[in-house]
Amino acid sequence: MYRTILLLCAANLFMTIAWYWHLKFKSYALWLVILVSWGIAFIEYCLQVPANRIGSNYFTVTQLKVMQEVLTLVVFAGFSMWYFKESFKWNHVVGFLCLVAAVFFVFKKW
């Protein structure tokens, strides 16, 4: 179960890098950054697919997806603060609390 979460975190880090690293390199040709991003995304797929396969033994597909989305935003928030020096504002906290509520409702046994 923990291996799934670690793989999802690593996969999200690579996908976030694939999607956003090039914004600091706008002088490079678009085709070049697309190719580099696809190479980085390949690593993400090599982590994401096993994470979902392993995780499907413990979680429903819906639970895996909600977990994935929350991890995506957590990783992105950290990446944007570190790489782009963006600040974390109160409305971001409120948005994340809404996601925590989503996790609660999806994982709760009704």
PyMOL commands that set and color helices and strands:
alter all, ss='L'
color gray80, all
select helices_A, chain A and resi 2-24+30-55+61-83+90-107
alter helices_A, ss='H'
color red, helices_A
deselect
rebuild
show_as cartoon
